[in-house]
Amino acid sequence: TEKLNEYLVKLDKEAKKREEYLINQMAIERKIDENLKETDQMKWIFEMNDIVSIAEEIILDEFIYN
């Protein structure tokens, strides 16, 4: 049946939505915005990479390991 595939697609969409939310929230908390991107691009890249890594770990913990 297609139930497993449907479940995995739904889970993937939920995980991506949650990851996007987490990234946006952490960027707001750390004041990582377009202004920083324009004034100190290397810091912006470093901070965004860090935020994405953290968000991915949270997603793995919430959706995979639990």
C-alpha positions in Angstrom: 0.0 0.0 0.0 0.9 3.6 -0.3 0.4 4.4 3.4 4.1 4.3 4.3 5.0 6.7 1.5 2.2 9.0 2.5 3.3 9.0 6.1 6.9 9.7 5.2 5.9 12.6 2.9 3.7 14.1 5.7 6.6 13.6 8.2 9.0 15.3 5.8 6.8 18.3 5.4 6.2 18.7 9.1 10.0 18.4 9.8 10.8 21.1 7.1 8.1 23.4 8.5 9.5 22.9 12.1 13.1 23.5 10.9 12.1 26.7 9.1 10.3 27.9 12.3 13.3 27.1 14.5 15.8 28.8 12.2 13.6 32.0 12.0 13.1 32.0 15.8 16.8 31.6 16.6 17.8 34.2 14.0 15.4 36.7 15.7 16.8 35.8 19.2 20.4 36.3 18.0 19.5 39.4 16.0 20.8 37.8 12.8 19.1 40.0 10.1 19.7 41.5 6.7 21.5 44.5 8.3 24.1 42.1 9.7 24.3 40.4 6.3 25.1 43.7 4.7 27.6 45.0 7.3 29.4 41.8 8.3 28.7 39.0 5.8 31.2 36.5 7.3 29.6 36.8 10.7 26.1 36.4 9.2 27.3 33.2 7.4 28.9 31.8 10.5 25.8 32.5 12.6 23.3 31.2 10.1 25.4 28.0 9.6 25.4 27.5 13.4 21.6 28.1 13.6 20.9 25.6 10.8 23.1 23.0 12.5 21.3 23.4 15.8 17.9 23.3 14.1 18.8 20.1 12.2 19.9 18.5 15.5 16.6 19.5 17.1 14.6 18.0 14.2 16.6 14.8 14.4 15.9 14.5 18.1 12.2 15.4 17.7 11.3 13.4 14.6 13.8 10.5 14.4 15.3 9.6 17.8 12.1 10.0 19.8 
